[in-house]
Amino acid sequence: MLLAMSFIKAAPDREKMVYHSLKELDGVRKIYHIFGDHDLLLILEAENRNKLMDLIDHVEEMGSVNASRTMLVATEYSYLMITRDIRNEAFAAG
């Protein structure tokens, strides 16, 4: 399972409509109204990279979404695996 955070900038005066549209999408685990450069923060969940990319594409193609910025979230398991791999590489090189 992949997790991602996506910051969304909605068209002026369309934030509420975008919020309600995004809230209904499969794969949107949480949605928050935020203040700053972006209007919404989405927590996305997908089974694999292709499904996540499809979800992101769908969000970006919405007529009232002006911009988005998405980042993958490292789960505790993936973080531990990456850390272990780095340590093993350092040990083998040293």
ABEGO torsion letter per residue (X at the ends): XBBBBBBBBBBBGAAAAAAAAAAABBGBABBBBBBEABABBBBBBBABAAAAAAAAAAAAABAABABBBBBBBBBAAAAAAAAAAAAAAAAAAX
